[in-house]
Amino acid sequence: MIRDKGCGEIKETDIGSVKTLTGWVFRRRDHGGLIFIDLRDRSGLCQVVFSPEVSGDAHEKAHALRAEYVIAVSGEIRRRPEGTENPGLPTGMTEMYVRELEVLNEASPLPYSMEEAADAGEALRLKHRYLDLRRPEMQKNLLLRHRVTKVTRDFLDERGFLEIETPMLTKSTPEGARDYLVPSRMNPGHFYALPQSPQLFKQILMVAGMERYFQIVKCFRDEDLRADRQPEFTQIDLEMSFVDRDEVISLIEGMMQKLFREVLNIDVEPSFQRLSFSESMERFGNDKPDMRFGLELKDMADLAGKGTFKVFLDALQSGGMVKALNGKGMAGISRKEIDLLTAEAQAFGAKGLAWIKVKNGFDSPIAKFFPEDVLKAMAERLQAEEGDMMLFVADKPKVVYDVLSRMRLELGRKLNLIQEGYKFVWITDFPLLEWDAEEERFQAMHHPFTSPFDEDVEKMLAGDVSDKDMLSSLKAKAYDIVLNGYEIGGGSIRIHNQKVQKKMFELLNISDEEARMKFGFLLDALQFGAPPHGGIALGLDRLVMLMAGATSIRDVIAFPKTQKAFCMMSAAPSTVETKQLRELHIKTDVPVE
């Protein structure tokens, strides 16, 4: 039997007709005379009824059906009896009375109930991913992902972009994470690297005159994983010639508007808010702020210095800072709850957490160290009202920002401050360089091909590589796009001038020889008429995760890996035969099975 429609496509207009459906047995209910089966395929679910009065043969066979059997059924579509309709189901007004049943394939007993699959352990679901992917929730996520990629391709095609593939086997270059290396059998002792991004190749394509390139591309990074990271991930990667920062930003805003409108039927704002990197850090403690709620950080250094609380004074004297946020409505929490909050802050890296309740005045062990007018000024700055609690962290800037930005998100969730919906923000005006205290040298905040601001170029070219203040003041033509507290993309205008690129390497303490060894083919290309160019890479997995309302990118990737970069289903990575290693001229001190 060949199906006429999908299970979820049966409509009231089909009542009275004979149809053939195929799919998996989702539920089976034996009501004595009648047997009811919820039949499921990718399109949805339909109720089919086996009645001995319609077909004794089909009814008899239906007794043997079990969960996830694959079957084909043919029969008459009827209206459900009054009172048995299911308005919550697209096919809930109809049902099929089966005349013929064919079992296309049986299924072994399941490792977990498909009805309760969401409650099964993730490891078990990943091991049997082929079952997990049958769930409507997972199929909905992958359909959404398909729609996002299709709309993206259409959007960029309409604007003159060419989809061009770049190599998967390429040269190992430093890009911030460990490379996945691939040994070359034909070149013993030599290795390819899987690309962390197509950065160098897309710049080459601009030199080659392609002008507008994009690619929905796999990238690979051997780094520690978390809920929004995978060892192999997908980017919407694009690059343009003869553009400035605003043109790239405008293009991406248009793409997001089209994606959300066509995929989710949601209109997002026509232009997104922009924050400088320094403003984002000062107000939210990080460069990926969730803009759906307030609870902003406030600088308390001037007021903290007017008291005698030693923790605050010591932090300020050693070049640190004192910042605070307002715990709305938290003045009523117990001392035990405060201790738990303090432990949470310490887990984030703080030495402790100072607090002042606004409750019939000011209630706190540290209130005695401050004059009344200073306490009032603190409350005014934080907009703390009766019933609120002011929370302070004093330490080095990195610790303060890290702790309070995390606490802000935790309190936003606990206090139900986070609004529904989608809120985009651009983070711009990044420092060109950042100081690495361990290695005692500057590193590129983004990558060594990011262009400085035009007004900083002369200062950079003429500057002394040992002038730390000057180097710290250089700004980059870089930009990140953030959605609901997640960085979903980042890019920059690139360096296209050889002299500026050489100076950049000098500032990063990269010798001419090292630069030639690592980036030689790009440096060669820049000698032959490189146009001004720039672009961006968007994290497709992370974007789809947010659009789907999922909590992990594993829920929007067909075959993801665990936090240890292991595929539970295929058991990869795995050992290989000694013969294969010999062919690759590889020896290992780990026993090979």
N, C-alpha and C positions, 0 to 999 in steps of 0.2 A: 504494500500500500504506500502511495506517495501522498504526503500531506497537502491539504488544500490551503490551510492557513496556520499561523502561529497560534498557540494556545491562548495567548493574551489578546488576540486580534478578533475573537468572536464577539459579534455585536447583536443587538436586538433585531437588526435587519436580517440576520441569518436564521431567525426562528422559522421553523418549518422546512428548512433545507437539510440535506444530508451532507455532512462534512467528514473529512478524514484528518485526524490530528496525530502528532507524534510527540514524544517527550519522555520525561522521567517521572516515576511515581513519587510524589512528595508526601502525601498522606493517604492512608487507607482506613476506611471506617466501615465495618460490617454491621448493618442494622437488621440482621436476620434475613428478611426477604430481599432487601436491596443492599448493594455494596457501592459505596461512594469512594471515588478516587479523585484526589486533587492532582491533576496532570500539569507538569511544569516544563516550559522550555524558555529560551532566552526572552521571548516576547511577553511572558507572563504566565498566568495560571488559569486553568479552566476546570470546573467540576464535571466529571463524567460519572454516569450512573449505570450500573449493571443490574438489570432486572430479568428474572427468569421468564417473565411474560414477553419481553422483547426478544431475548436470545438466551435460551438455556445453555447453549454451548459457551458463549462468552461469559455468562454468569458463573458457570462451573470453573472456567479457567481463571477468573478473577480471584477465586479463593487462594490461589498460589502466589498472587502478586505481593511483592515486598518493596520496601523503601529503595528507591533509586533503580528499580528495574526500568529498562528502556522498552517502551511499548508503542504500538500503533493501534489506534481505535477509529472505527467508522460508525457513524450513527446520526440520528436526527437531533438537531438543535431545538430545544423546547424552552419555553418560558418557565422559570422556577415557580412553584406553587406560592400563592400569596402567603406572606409571613416567613418565607424561607429565603427571601432575597438577601444579598450581601452588598449594600450600597457602597461599602468601602473598597470593593474589588471592581476593576473595570469590566470584568465579565460576570459580575455578581447577579445580574438579572436573568442569566441563561444557564443552561446545563445541557450536556449531551446524553442521550439514551443510546447505549452502545449496542450495535448489531454485530460487529465483528471485532475481535481482539487478536492481535499478533504480538507475541513477546519477541522483541528484537534482540534483547540481551538481558541476562540475569545479572544481579549484583551480589557480591559477597556481603556478609554482615558488616555494617559500617563501624568505623572506629569511634564515631560520635554521632549523635542524633543531628540530622540536618536542621530540624526545627529549633534545636538549642545550640547550633554551631557557634553563634556569637559568644556563648559562655564557655566554649571549649578552650583549653589552653592554646596560646598562639603557636607554640612549638608543634603541637599536634596538628593544628590546621595547616601550618607551613609544610609539614611532612606529607600531608595529603592535600596539597594545594589544588589538585584537579577537582577535589570535592569542594574545597573552600570557594573556588571560583564559580561553582554552580549557584552559590547563594545570590539572590537578587541584589543584595546590597553591593556585593563585589562586582557583579556584572554592570550595575548602574555606574559604579566608579570608573570602570574601564570604558564604558560607552561615553561617559563625560570626557575622559582623557582623549578618546578618539575625536570627539567633537572639538575639543580645544585645539588639537593639532591640525584638524581640517580647516577650521576658521582662521587659524594663524597662517597657514599656507596660502589660503585665498587672500587674506589681508595683505600679505607681503608681495604676493604675485601681482596684485592690482597696483602696487606702488613701485613696480619695476625691479624687484629683487630677483636674483637668480639663485636657485637652490643648487649648491655645489658641494660635493663630498670632499672631505679631507682625509688623509691617511690615518688608519688605526695603528699601523706599525711605524713608529717614528723614532726620533732621537730623544734621549733622556735630557730634559732641561729643567733647571730649578724653578718650580712654580708654587712652592709653599707646602706641598705634601710629598710623601714618598711616592715614587713611581711604581707601577706594576711593570716588571721587566719580563721580556720574552727572549729567550736565547735563540741565536741564529745558527741553525745547523750548517749552513753553507759558509758561514764566517765564524769559525771557532773562536770562542773567547769574547765575541761581540754580542751585544744585546740591543734589541729594540725596546722602546717603552710604549706602553699604551698611553694615549694622550690624556693629560689632566684637563686640557681644553684645546681648542684649535687655534689658540691665540696667534702663534707665529704664522701659521698658514693663512689665516684670514687677512693678516696684514700683507702677506705676500700677494694675495688675490687683489688687494687694493693697488699695490704697485703694478700688478699685471693689468690694471685698467678695467676690472670687472665692475667697479663703482658701487654696486649694491649686491651684497652676498647674504644668504642666510642658510641655515642648516639646523635641522632637529637631530641632534647628534649625541651619541653615547660618550661619556667622559669617565675617567677612572682615577680614583685617588685612594692610596693605601693609608688610611687614617682611622683613628678611633671613631666609632660610629655612635649614633644616637637616633632618636625617633625621626628626625628630619634629615638624616644622612644615610647614604648607601655607598658601597665601594664602587659600584657602577651606577651612574645617574645620567639623566638626560637634560640637555640644555637646548633652549631656543637661542641659537647663536646668530648674531648678525653684525655686519660691518658696512660702513658707508664712506664714500670719498666726498671731499668738498663740503663738509658739514661742520657745524659748531655744536656745542653742548645742548643748546635749546632745541635744535632740530631733532636730535636723538630723543630727548625727553618728550617732545611733542609727538613723535612717531609712536613711542611706547604707550603714552596716554591714550592715543587713538586706538591702539591695538587692545588695550585693556577694556576700553569702553565697548568695543565691538564684541570681544570675547564674553563679557558679562551679560551683554544684551542678548546675543544670539544663543549662548549656551545656557545661561541661568535666567534669562528674561528679567535682568536687574539692570537699572541705570545707575552707573557710578558717576561721581562728580566729573564735569568736563575738563577741569585742570586740577592737578593734585597739589596739595600743600608742599612747600619746600622748607627745609630746615638746614642750616649749616651744621657741619659736624660738631663744632664747638657748642652751638646752641642745643643740639640734641643731647650732648653729654651733660651739659649744665642742667637741663630741665628734666631729663629722663634717665641719665646715668649710663646710657648705651647709644649705639648708632643704629638701632633697629627698634624704635619706640612703638608701642601699641597706642595708637592715637584715639582709641575708642573710649577712653576714660581719662580723667585728669590725674589727681594725686601726684602732682609734680614735685620734684626735689627743689628745695630752697637752700641757698647758701646762708649759713649762720655764723660765718667766721667773725664778722664785726661784733655781733651780739654776744657770741661765746667768749670773745676777748674781754668783755666788760664784767665777767664774773670771776670767781675764784676756783672753779671746778678744774682740778689738776689734769684730768684726762683730756679735756678740751684744750687747755693751755699748752700742754706738752705736744699735742698733735700740731697745733699752729706754730709752735716754736721750731719744730723740726721740718717745717715746710709742707705740712699736711693740710687738711681741710676739715671743716665741720659742716655737714649737711643734714637736712631733716626732711621728713614728709609727714603728712597729717593722716593719722589713723582715724578715719571718720567713724564716729559713734563707738569708739573702742574704750572709752573711759570706764565702762562698767565691767571690763574683763578682770578676772581674778589674778592674784599673784602667781598662781601656778601657770595660768595661760601666758602671763608675761614671761615667765621662765622658759616656757616652750618657744615663745617668739624669740627670746634671746639666744636660745640654743640653735634656732633656725638661722639667725644672723651669723652666729659663730661658724655654723656649717658652711655658710657662703663665704667665709673668710674674715669676718670681723673679730676683734678682740672682745667686744661686748656691744651692748645696745643700751643707750640711755633713753629714758622716757619721762614725760611730764604729762599727767592727766589734767585736762581742763574740767575741773569738777569742784564746784563751790570754791572757786579760786584756782590754785595750782597745787596739785598733789603729786609729790615725787620725792625720792631720797635726795635728788640733786637740786631741788627748788631752793634750798637754803643757801646755795652758792651764788644766787643771782638776785639783784634788787627787783622789786615788784615791777618797776617800769620796764625793765629788760624782759621779764617774763611776758608782760603784756605785748611788748614789741615782737617777741618770738611768735606769740599766738596770732597777732595781726598779720605777720608776714606769711604764716602758713594758713591763714584764714580758718584757724581752729576756733570752734565754737564750744559752748557748754556741751559736754558729753564726748568730746573728741580727745585723742591722745597724740601728743607730739613725739615722734621717734627720731633719735639722733644717732649718727655714726661719725666718729672722728678717727681719721687715719690718713694714710697716704692716698692721693687721689684715686689711683687704680682700685684700691680696696673699697673706698667709699662708694665710688660709682658702681662697682660690681655688686656690692652687698645691697645698696639701696635700690638699684634697678631690679634686682631679683625680688626684693621684698615688695616693691611696688606692684609687680605682677602677681605675687602671692596674695597680697591684700586686695588687689583688684578682683581676683577670683573669690576670695573668702567673703568679701563685703558686697559681692554681686554688683560691682560698679561697671563691669565691662558690658557695653551696649552690643546688641545684635547688629549684624551687617558687616560691611567691608570698608575699611578706611586706609587709603593709600597715602604715603608721604615719600618725598624724595629727600635723601640726605646728600648734600653737596659740600663743596669747599673743604674737602679733606686735606690734611697735611700731605705734602708730597712724600715726606720721609718720616720714619718713626725710629726712636732710639732704642737699640737692643742693649739693655744693661748687662746681660750675660756676656755677649760678644764684644761689648764696648765699641759699637759702630752703628751707623745708620742703616736701616733697611727700607726698601720701597714699601709704602703702606699698601699699595695695590700690586703693581708689578713694575719692573724697570723700564717699561715702554710707555708709561703714563706721562702725558705732557704736563709741564708746570703752567701756571697762569701766564698769560702774555707779559704782564707787568713784572713777573718774577724771573723771566728768562735772562735778562741782562745781569740782574743781581746774582743769579745762579752761575752764569758763565764767568763772571768776574770774581766770584766769591772764593774765599779760602776754604779748603775742605776741612780745616780744623775749627772753623767758626761755627760753633754749635748753635748759637742763637740765630744766626742767619739761616742755617740749614733748617732749623725747626720752624722758621717763619714761612718757608716756601709752601705754596698751596698748589693742589693738583686739580686738573680738569677732569675729576672723577665724580661719579654719581652712583648711588645705590637707590633702588626702589624697594620700599618696605610696605608690606601688607599685614595688618593686624599683628604687628610685633615680629614678623618673620621677614628677613631679607629674601626677596624673591628674584633679585637680579642686581647686577653691578656692571659698570663699564666705565669708559673714559675716552677722551680724545687722546690719540697716540702721538708720540714723538715721531716726526717725519724728517727732521733735520739731523744730519750726521753729527754736526758739531755739538748739538744739545744732547744727542744720545751718548756720545763719547763722554761728555761731562757727567751725565747721569751715572754711567758706569764708574767714573772716577769717585763720585760722592759715595757710591756703594762699596768702594774698595775692591772693585772688580778690574783686574788688570786687562790690558789690551789682548794679551795671550789667552786669558781665561774667557773673555768675551768672544773672541774669535772661535774658540773651541766649542762654546756652548750655543752661540747665536750666530755663527758665521754666515749661514745662508741668508738670514734676514738682513744682517749688516751689509752684505754684498748687494742685496736688492735695493737697499736704501740709497745706494750710490747712483741709481739709474732712474732718477725722476720720480721719487715717491710723492704722491699727492697728500695734502692734509686729510686725515681720516680718523674715524672713531666709531665706536660701536658699543654693544652691550651683550651680556649673556643672561638669559632668564632661566631659573631653575624650573623646568616643566613639572617635575614630580612634586615639588613643594607648592607650586601654584595650584595644581590639580587637587592636592590634599586640602588646601584651604577652600577651594571652590566646592569640594565634595563634603566639607564639614567633617573630614576624618581627623584623627589625632596622630597618625603616623603615615609616612610616605609608603610604608610597606602595604598599606591598604589600597594604594592606587598604582602599584607596580605588579604586573602579572606574576613574576617569579622573583621575589625579593630574597635577600639574604638576612641572616640574623645579625645581632650586634657584634658577633665574632666573625663576620664576613663568611658565614657558612650557609650553604643551601641545604635545608633539611630534606628536601624532596630528592635531589639528585646526589646528595652526599659529596658535594664539591666544596673546597678542594679535596683531592684524594691523592694517594700515592700513585706512582707510575712504575712501569717495569724498568729494571736495571738497564735493559737493552736500549730503551728510549733515552735514558740519561747518558749512556755511552755515546749514542749518536750525536748528542748535543755537547759532548765533551764536558760533562758536569759530574763532579764528585760531591757527595754530601756526607756529613758526619752523623746524619740522622738515619737510623736503620730503615731500609726500604723493603716493604713486604713484596 
